[in-house]
Amino acid sequence: MPYKERLEQQIEELRTRMYEIYNNNPTDAELLRISQELDDLLNRFSEHRQYQCSN
């Protein structure tokens, strides 16, 4: 699977997981970890797009 599609899939999976945890327990400490991981993936996705646009 190409890098971009893999990132998109990981982002969607984490978003779904984050919503599930939030709906079950909005004070769960796992939310912070997932949020940070999601931020990292979104940053990678953005960097990848910028790189693709510049080529």
N, CA, C and O atoms as a GROMACS GRO file, in nm:
protein
  220
    1MET      N    1   0.086  -0.118   0.000
    1MET     CA    2   0.000   0.000   0.000
    1MET      C    3   0.090   0.124   0.000
    1MET      O    4   0.186   0.131   0.077
    2PRO      N    5   0.060   0.220  -0.086
    2PRO     CA    6   0.140   0.344  -0.090
    2PRO      C    7   0.136   0.419   0.044
    2PRO      O    8   0.042   0.408   0.122
    3TYR      N    9   0.242   0.495   0.066
    3TYR     CA   10   0.260   0.566   0.193
    3TYR      C   11   0.140   0.655   0.227
    3TYR      O   12   0.092   0.653   0.340
    4LYS      N   13   0.093   0.733   0.131
    4LYS     CA   14  -0.018   0.825   0.156
    4LYS      C   15  -0.144   0.750   0.201
    4LYS      O   16  -0.209   0.790   0.297
    5GLU      N   17  -0.177   0.643   0.131
    5GLU     CA   18  -0.296   0.566   0.166
    5GLU      C   19  -0.282   0.501   0.304
    5GLU      O   20  -0.379   0.492   0.379
    6ARG      N   21  -0.162   0.455   0.335
    6ARG     CA   22  -0.139   0.395   0.466
    6ARG      C   23  -0.157   0.499   0.576
    6ARG      O   24  -0.218   0.470   0.679
    7LEU      N   25  -0.105   0.620   0.556
    7LEU     CA   26  -0.124   0.727   0.653
    7LEU      C   27  -0.271   0.760   0.670
    7LEU      O   28  -0.319   0.774   0.782
    8GLU      N   29  -0.342   0.772   0.560
    8GLU     CA   30  -0.486   0.802   0.567
    8GLU      C   31  -0.560   0.696   0.646
    8GLU      O   32  -0.647   0.728   0.727
    9GLN      N   33  -0.527   0.571   0.622
    9GLN     CA   34  -0.592   0.461   0.694
    9GLN      C   35  -0.562   0.469   0.844
    9GLN      O   36  -0.652   0.454   0.926
   10GLN      N   37  -0.436   0.492   0.879
   10GLN     CA   38  -0.397   0.502   1.020
   10GLN      C   39  -0.467   0.620   1.087
   10GLN      O   40  -0.511   0.610   1.201
   11ILE      N   41  -0.476   0.732   1.016
   11ILE     CA   42  -0.543   0.850   1.070
   11ILE      C   43  -0.689   0.820   1.100
   11ILE      O   44  -0.738   0.852   1.208
   12GLU      N   45  -0.757   0.759   1.006
   12GLU     CA   46  -0.898   0.728   1.026
   12GLU      C   47  -0.919   0.628   1.140
   12GLU      O   48  -1.014   0.640   1.217
   13GLU      N   49  -0.832   0.529   1.149
   13GLU     CA   50  -0.843   0.431   1.257
   13GLU      C   51  -0.824   0.497   1.393
   13GLU      O   52  -0.897   0.468   1.488
   14LEU      N   53  -0.726   0.586   1.403
   14LEU     CA   54  -0.702   0.655   1.530
   14LEU      C   55  -0.816   0.750   1.564
   14LEU      O   56  -0.857   0.758   1.680
   15ARG      N   57  -0.867   0.820   1.465
   15ARG     CA   58  -0.982   0.908   1.490
   15ARG      C   59  -1.100   0.829   1.545
   15ARG      O   60  -1.163   0.870   1.642
   16THR      N   61  -1.128   0.718   1.482
   16THR     CA   62  -1.238   0.634   1.527
   16THR      C   63  -1.215   0.586   1.670
   16THR      O   64  -1.305   0.590   1.753
   17ARG      N   65  -1.095   0.541   1.697
   17ARG     CA   66  -1.061   0.493   1.832
   17ARG      C   67  -1.074   0.606   1.934
   17ARG      O   68  -1.125   0.584   2.044
   18MET      N   69  -1.028   0.724   1.898
   18MET     CA   70  -1.034   0.838   1.990
   18MET      C   71  -1.180   0.872   2.021
   18MET      O   72  -1.213   0.897   2.137
   19TYR      N   73  -1.266   0.874   1.921
   19TYR     CA   74  -1.408   0.902   1.944
   19TYR      C   75  -1.472   0.796   2.033
   19TYR      O   76  -1.552   0.829   2.121
   20GLU      N   77  -1.437   0.670   2.010
   20GLU     CA   78  -1.493   0.562   2.092
   20GLU      C   79  -1.453   0.579   2.238
   20GLU      O   80  -1.537   0.568   2.327
   21ILE      N   81  -1.327   0.606   2.262
   21ILE     CA   82  -1.280   0.624   2.399
   21ILE      C   83  -1.347   0.745   2.462
   21ILE      O   84  -1.393   0.739   2.576
   22TYR      N   85  -1.353   0.854   2.388
   22TYR     CA   86  -1.414   0.976   2.441
   22TYR      C   87  -1.561   0.952   2.478
   22TYR      O   88  -1.606   0.997   2.583
   23ASN      N   89  -1.633   0.882   2.392
   23ASN     CA   90  -1.775   0.855   2.419
   23ASN      C   91  -1.794   0.766   2.541
   23ASN      O   92  -1.894   0.779   2.611
   24ASN      N   93  -1.700   0.676   2.565
   24ASN     CA   94  -1.709   0.587   2.680
   24ASN      C   95  -1.659   0.649   2.809
   24ASN      O   96  -1.715   0.626   2.916
   25ASN      N   97  -1.553   0.729   2.799
   25ASN     CA   98  -1.493   0.788   2.919
   25ASN      C   99  -1.408   0.909   2.877
   25ASN      O  100  -1.290   0.892   2.846
   26PRO      N  101  -1.466   1.029   2.876
   26PRO     CA  102  -1.394   1.147   2.828
   26PRO      C  103  -1.272   1.186   2.912
   26PRO      O  104  -1.195   1.272   2.872
   27THR      N  105  -1.255   1.125   3.028
   27THR     CA  106  -1.138   1.157   3.110
   27THR      C  107  -1.030   1.049   3.103
   27THR      O  108  -0.933   1.053   3.178
   28ASP      N  109  -1.047   0.953   3.013
   28ASP     CA  110  -0.950   0.844   2.998
   28ASP      C  111  -0.814   0.899   2.955
   28ASP      O  112  -0.805   0.976   2.859
   29ALA      N  113  -0.710   0.859   3.025
   29ALA     CA  114  -0.574   0.906   2.995
   29ALA      C  115  -0.526   0.861   2.857
   29ALA      O  116  -0.437   0.922   2.799
   30GLU      N  117  -0.585   0.755   2.805
   30GLU     CA  118  -0.551   0.705   2.672
   30GLU      C  119  -0.579   0.810   2.564
   30GLU      O  120  -0.514   0.811   2.459
   31LEU      N  121  -0.675   0.897   2.588
   31LEU     CA  122  -0.708   1.002   2.491
   31LEU      C  123  -0.588   1.090   2.458
   31LEU      O  124  -0.567   1.124   2.342
   32LEU      N  125  -0.511   1.126   2.557
   32LEU     CA  126  -0.394   1.211   2.534
   32LEU      C  127  -0.293   1.140   2.445
   32LEU      O  128  -0.241   1.199   2.350
   33ARG      N  129  -0.265   1.013   2.474
   33ARG     CA  130  -0.170   0.938   2.393
   33ARG      C  131  -0.217   0.927   2.249
   33ARG      O  132  -0.139   0.949   2.156
   34ILE      N  133  -0.345   0.894   2.229
   34ILE     CA  134  -0.399   0.880   2.094
   34ILE      C  135  -0.398   1.015   2.023
   34ILE      O  136  -0.366   1.023   1.904
   35SER      N  137  -0.434   1.119   2.094
   35SER     CA  138  -0.434   1.253   2.035
   35SER      C  139  -0.295   1.292   1.987
   35SER      O  140  -0.280   1.349   1.879
   36GLN      N  141  -0.195   1.263   2.066
   36GLN     CA  142  -0.057   1.294   2.028
   36GLN      C  143  -0.013   1.212   1.908
   36GLN      O  144   0.054   1.263   1.818
   37GLU      N  145  -0.050   1.086   1.907
   37GLU     CA  146  -0.016   1.000   1.794
   37GLU      C  147  -0.088   1.047   1.668
   37GLU      O  148  -0.030   1.047   1.559
   38LEU      N  149  -0.212   1.088   1.683
   38LEU     CA  150  -0.288   1.140   1.569
   38LEU      C  151  -0.225   1.269   1.518
   38LEU      O  152  -0.215   1.288   1.396
   39ASP      N  153  -0.184   1.357   1.606
   39ASP     CA  154  -0.114   1.479   1.566
   39ASP      C  155   0.011   1.447   1.484
   39ASP      O  156   0.037   1.509   1.382
   40ASP      N  157   0.086   1.349   1.530
   40ASP     CA  158   0.207   1.309   1.459
   40ASP      C  159   0.175   1.259   1.319
   40ASP      O  160   0.242   1.296   1.222
   41LEU      N  161   0.072   1.176   1.307
   41LEU     CA  162   0.033   1.125   1.176
   41LEU      C  163  -0.016   1.238   1.084
   41LEU      O  164   0.015   1.240   0.965
   42LEU      N  165  -0.093   1.330   1.140
   42LEU     CA  166  -0.142   1.442   1.059
   42LEU      C  167  -0.026   1.531   1.013
   42LEU      O  168  -0.028   1.582   0.901
   43ASN      N  169   0.072   1.549   1.097
   43ASN     CA  170   0.191   1.625   1.057
   43ASN      C  171   0.266   1.554   0.946
   43ASN      O  172   0.310   1.618   0.850
   44ARG      N  173   0.281   1.423   0.958
   44ARG     CA  174   0.348   1.347   0.852
   44ARG      C  175   0.271   1.357   0.720
   44ARG      O  176   0.330   1.372   0.613
   45PHE      N  177   0.139   1.347   0.731
   45PHE     CA  178   0.055   1.357   0.612
   45PHE      C  179   0.072   1.493   0.545
   45PHE      O  180   0.084   1.502   0.423
   46SER      N  181   0.072   1.598   0.626
   46SER     CA  182   0.089   1.733   0.574
   46SER      C  183   0.226   1.750   0.508
   46SER      O  184   0.236   1.809   0.401
   47GLU      N  185   0.329   1.699   0.573
   47GLU     CA  186   0.463   1.708   0.516
   47GLU      C  187   0.471   1.632   0.384
   47GLU      O  188   0.534   1.678   0.289
   48HIS      N  189   0.408   1.518   0.379
   48HIS     CA  190   0.407   1.438   0.257
   48HIS      C  191   0.338   1.514   0.143
   48HIS      O  192   0.387   1.516   0.030
   49ARG      N  193   0.226   1.576   0.174
   49ARG     CA  194   0.154   1.655   0.073
   49ARG      C  195   0.238   1.772   0.024
   49ARG      O  196   0.242   1.800  -0.096
   50GLN      N  197   0.303   1.841   0.116
   50GLN     CA  198   0.388   1.953   0.077
   50GLN      C  199   0.501   1.908  -0.012
   50GLN      O  200   0.536   1.975  -0.110
   51TYR      N  201   0.559   1.794   0.022
   51TYR     CA  202   0.669   1.739  -0.059
   51TYR      C  203   0.618   1.703  -0.199
   51TYR      O  204   0.684   1.730  -0.299
   52GLN      N  205   0.500   1.642  -0.205
   52GLN     CA  206   0.444   1.603  -0.335
   52GLN      C  207   0.411   1.724  -0.422
   52GLN      O  208   0.428   1.721  -0.543
   53CYS      N  209   0.363   1.829  -0.358
   53CYS     CA  210   0.328   1.951  -0.432
   53CYS      C  211   0.451   2.024  -0.484
   53CYS      O  212   0.445   2.091  -0.588
   54SER      N  213   0.561   2.011  -0.414
   54SER     CA  214   0.681   2.084  -0.455
   54SER      C  215   0.756   2.012  -0.565
   54SER      O  216   0.847   2.070  -0.625
   55ASN      N  217   0.721   1.887  -0.594
   55ASN     CA  218   0.788   1.811  -0.701
   55ASN      C  219   0.712   1.819  -0.830
   55ASN      O  220   0.754   1.761  -0.930
   0.00000   0.00000   0.00000
